[in-house]
Amino acid sequence: MKKITLLSFLFFSLVSPAQTSKIISGCISNLPDSISSVRIAYLKGKGLSVKEDFPVKNGCFKGEWTHPEKGIFIAYLDGTHTFDFVLSGGDVELNGDYNNIQATVRKGPGHDEFEGFKTLLSTGPKEDAIRAYLLSMKDAGLKEFLLPQLLPLNPDTNVYWLRAHFWDYTNLESASTLINPFFEKNRDLYFSQVLGHNPDTVIYYLNKLLSSPMNSDVKKVLVSTATYKYETSKYMGEDKVFVWLAQKFYNSGFADWMSEEDLGKIKEKSEGLSTELVGNPARDFAFDTEDKGRIKLSEVHSPVTILYFWDSECGHCRKETPRLKELYDEYKDKGVEVVAITLENEFTGWKKYIEEHDLDWVNGFESNFDRPNFLWYYYIPSTPKKLILDEDKKIIAKNLDVETTMRTFLDDYLAGKVK
């Protein structure tokens, strides 16, 4: 089986548990008068974020590092003069020449191992040699920083094993994991390739991950990353993960970085979606019709029902409805019914549209929105919206594209290939 490996050789910082202060000092000869300080920075996005700024006097600088971060940082003099160095378990001394800045002499814990690692990389080594070197490092801060560029492996590594061990080389209890570029890359890989798209599987592993010991800010980043991914997911059924995240973290007070207004929106959306997840029974509701009076969804009997919320004035609906009509004409004799419920409260245009387009399915409306109606039970932030129900009105699919995935799904379901 092919092993999944992530190798990336950028060098920035990760936290180590100890947080005692250290002295960073040094002298840079031939330093221009325009440079008044040495800035200590880390990579953030495509740029640098300055963590500390030490004044320069007669070409020399000295300052106390009181932050918890350890690993590989960048000394920034100006846009064309920067160099990396190790900040680990003790004081650091940096001495060099502005005109040959990459030859700066770095003294302090971890530098010998870091230079050895860079030398190893220059030889074009195989992954096994890089892995062996990183795992054998003695400097804890440097090792903690560099290891997350590798994925954990064992003789039986596969995606199922990796789901449970993906973060073994990353110290999630460290606040500076947030400024480590490997963490950002690994987050993308974890959500896009490792977890897969089965919502129950995703929830199981996310629950296991987010219940483990973790720095609170790291946890917030993972929660917000997951929430955005699954709120906006294009994979059917993954809204179940969003609902789980909302109920566990946003509706419980964990998301203290969000405004009350935004929390209210997430709560409203998650509560609405929770009633219409794939596999749930569709909520029954009554609606008006012109020819049958007021009936309930449960009174529409068909092997398959497409519940379609729409508006005759909606631009997207005007594109989708004719396509759905074409599908309906093809599948209505195969056991497919459409219940089309308009969100409108004025019906002149709606009736005209139905007549002009010969919409001979079940057309429903609400004549009195003050009484219980479909909006009480379904989350409809925009139209059109489509839910596919089985004979017992259980939701079996949702929001499929009429011309592609919906046809395929209906063919498979009617042929007994989908349970």
PEVENTA-V883715 format. One record per residue. SS is DSSP state (H for helix, E for strand, - for the rest). PSI is psi in whole degrees, 0 to 359 (NA if undefined). Layout:
# PEVENTA-V883715
ss:SS psi:PSI
ss:SS psi:PSI
This chain:
# PEVENTA-V883715
ss:- psi:137
ss:- psi:133
ss:- psi:141
ss:- psi:126
ss:- psi:138
ss:- psi:114
ss:- psi:126
ss:- psi:127
ss:- psi:63
ss:- psi:152
ss:- psi:103
ss:- psi:194
ss:E psi:155
ss:E psi:147
ss:E psi:146
ss:- psi:154
ss:- psi:319
ss:- psi:145
ss:- psi:26
ss:- psi:149
ss:- psi:154
ss:E psi:161
ss:E psi:127
ss:E psi:122
ss:E psi:171
ss:E psi:180
ss:E psi:140
ss:E psi:114
ss:E psi:159
ss:- psi:30
ss:- psi:127
ss:- psi:151
ss:- psi:337
ss:- psi:344
ss:- psi:115
ss:- psi:356
ss:E psi:160
ss:E psi:123
ss:E psi:137
ss:E psi:120
ss:E psi:170
ss:E psi:162
ss:E psi:134
ss:E psi:109
ss:- psi:234
ss:- psi:5
ss:E psi:199
ss:E psi:145
ss:E psi:124
ss:E psi:128
ss:E psi:329
ss:E psi:153
ss:E psi:110
ss:E psi:121
ss:E psi:148
ss:E psi:134
ss:E psi:122
ss:- psi:37
ss:- psi:357
ss:E psi:157
ss:E psi:157
ss:E psi:130
ss:E psi:163
ss:E psi:130
ss:E psi:109
ss:- psi:2
ss:- psi:159
ss:- psi:345
ss:E psi:143
ss:E psi:157
ss:E psi:224
ss:E psi:120
ss:E psi:174
ss:E psi:128
ss:E psi:121
ss:E psi:117
ss:E psi:310
ss:E psi:185
ss:- psi:338
ss:- psi:5
ss:E psi:95
ss:E psi:157
ss:E psi:154
ss:E psi:158
ss:E psi:162
ss:E psi:133
ss:E psi:107
ss:- psi:246
ss:- psi:16
ss:- psi:190
ss:- psi:156
ss:E psi:136
ss:E psi:130
ss:E psi:116
ss:E psi:127
ss:E psi:188
ss:E psi:129
ss:H psi:325
ss:H psi:354
ss:H psi:59
ss:H psi:330
ss:H psi:345
ss:H psi:9
ss:- psi:136
ss:E psi:122
ss:E psi:127
ss:E psi:133
ss:- psi:166
ss:- psi:136
ss:- psi:343
ss:H psi:322
ss:H psi:317
ss:H psi:324
ss:H psi:318
ss:H psi:322
ss:H psi:323
ss:H psi:317
ss:H psi:324
ss:H psi:318
ss:H psi:317
ss:H psi:326
ss:H psi:343
ss:- psi:358
ss:- psi:52
ss:- psi:164
ss:- psi:161
ss:H psi:321
ss:H psi:322
ss:H psi:320
ss:H psi:315
ss:H psi:315
ss:H psi:319
ss:H psi:314
ss:H psi:318
ss:H psi:337
ss:- psi:0
ss:- psi:143
ss:- psi:327
ss:- psi:116
ss:H psi:316
ss:H psi:317
ss:H psi:317
ss:H psi:317
ss:H psi:326
ss:H psi:314
ss:H psi:330
ss:H psi:322
ss:- psi:350
ss:- psi:348
ss:- psi:147
ss:- psi:144
ss:- psi:144
ss:- psi:151
ss:- psi:173
ss:- psi:336
ss:- psi:25
ss:- psi:128
ss:- psi:179
ss:H psi:329
ss:H psi:317
ss:H psi:320
ss:H psi:328
ss:H psi:323
ss:H psi:342
ss:H psi:10
ss:- psi:323
ss:- psi:15
ss:- psi:330
ss:- psi:5
ss:- psi:129
ss:- psi:91
ss:- psi:352
ss:- psi:359
ss:- psi:128
ss:H psi:327
ss:H psi:0
ss:H psi:331
ss:H psi:332
ss:H psi:12
ss:- psi:121
ss:H psi:334
ss:H psi:325
ss:H psi:317
ss:H psi:315
ss:H psi:320
ss:H psi:326
ss:H psi:314
ss:H psi:315
ss:H psi:317
ss:H psi:312
ss:H psi:328
ss:H psi:331
ss:H psi:330
ss:H psi:314
ss:- psi:333
ss:- psi:195
ss:- psi:8
ss:- psi:116
ss:H psi:323
ss:H psi:322
ss:H psi:315
ss:H psi:314
ss:H psi:319
ss:H psi:311
ss:H psi:326
ss:H psi:320
ss:H psi:318
ss:H psi:317
ss:H psi:309
ss:H psi:353
ss:- psi:354
ss:- psi:161
ss:- psi:130
ss:- psi:142
ss:- psi:138
ss:H psi:323
ss:H psi:324
ss:H psi:318
ss:H psi:319
ss:H psi:321
ss:H psi:317
ss:H psi:319
ss:H psi:313
ss:H psi:324
ss:H psi:313
ss:H psi:319
ss:H psi:314
ss:H psi:317
ss:H psi:313
ss:H psi:342
ss:H psi:327
ss:- psi:9
ss:- psi:144
ss:- psi:357
ss:- psi:126
ss:- psi:133
ss:- psi:342
ss:- psi:352
ss:H psi:342
ss:H psi:324
ss:H psi:317
ss:H psi:316
ss:H psi:317
ss:H psi:314
ss:H psi:316
ss:H psi:315
ss:H psi:323
ss:H psi:325
ss:H psi:322
ss:H psi:322
ss:- psi:1
ss:- psi:358
ss:- psi:357
ss:- psi:322
ss:- psi:67
ss:- psi:357
ss:- psi:354
ss:- psi:152
ss:- psi:161
ss:H psi:325
ss:H psi:313
ss:H psi:323
ss:H psi:321
ss:H psi:322
ss:H psi:318
ss:H psi:319
ss:H psi:315
ss:H psi:315
ss:H psi:315
ss:H psi:321
ss:H psi:323
ss:H psi:314
ss:H psi:332
ss:H psi:335
ss:- psi:354
ss:- psi:36
ss:- psi:151
ss:- psi:129
ss:- psi:342
ss:- psi:151
ss:E psi:138
ss:- psi:136
ss:- psi:130
ss:- psi:147
ss:- psi:157
ss:E psi:150
ss:E psi:162
ss:E psi:147
ss:E psi:158
ss:- psi:332
ss:- psi:339
ss:- psi:4
ss:E psi:210
ss:E psi:122
ss:E psi:174
ss:E psi:156
ss:H psi:319
ss:H psi:344
ss:H psi:357
ss:- psi:110
ss:- psi:121
ss:- psi:145
ss:- psi:324
ss:E psi:134
ss:E psi:128
ss:E psi:112
ss:E psi:116
ss:E psi:112
ss:E psi:128
ss:E psi:180
ss:- psi:126
ss:- psi:343
ss:- psi:353
ss:- psi:128
ss:H psi:315
ss:H psi:323
ss:H psi:324
ss:H psi:337
ss:H psi:320
ss:H psi:322
ss:H psi:314
ss:H psi:325
ss:H psi:321
ss:H psi:323
ss:H psi:317
ss:H psi:317
ss:H psi:317
ss:H psi:317
ss:H psi:328
ss:H psi:328
ss:H psi:354
ss:H psi:330
ss:H psi:356
ss:H psi:1
ss:- psi:24
ss:E psi:127
ss:E psi:153
ss:E psi:129
ss:E psi:106
ss:E psi:115
ss:E psi:121
ss:E psi:147
ss:- psi:1
ss:- psi:155
ss:- psi:7
ss:- psi:128
ss:- psi:7
ss:H psi:308
ss:H psi:324
ss:H psi:312
ss:H psi:320
ss:H psi:317
ss:H psi:317
ss:H psi:316
ss:H psi:316
ss:H psi:329
ss:- psi:8
ss:- psi:53
ss:- psi:90
ss:- psi:21
ss:- psi:191
ss:E psi:112
ss:E psi:120
ss:E psi:157
ss:E psi:170
ss:- psi:121
ss:- psi:348
ss:- psi:97
ss:- psi:357
ss:- psi:342
ss:- psi:167
ss:- psi:132
ss:- psi:181
ss:H psi:330
ss:H psi:343
ss:H psi:338
ss:- psi:344
ss:- psi:142
ss:- psi:112
ss:- psi:76
ss:- psi:338
ss:- psi:162
ss:- psi:154
ss:- psi:163
ss:E psi:137
ss:E psi:131
ss:E psi:136
ss:E psi:126
ss:E psi:148
ss:- psi:190
ss:- psi:328
ss:- psi:9
ss:- psi:32
ss:E psi:141
ss:E psi:121
ss:E psi:347
ss:E psi:166
ss:E psi:147
ss:- psi:36
ss:- psi:150
ss:- psi:129
ss:- psi:317
ss:- psi:348
ss:- psi:276
ss:H psi:330
ss:H psi:317
ss:H psi:315
ss:H psi:316
ss:H psi:313
ss:H psi:318
ss:H psi:314
ss:H psi:319
ss:H psi:314
ss:H psi:336
ss:- psi:0
ss:- psi:14
ss:- psi:345
ss:- psi:128
ss:- psi:NA
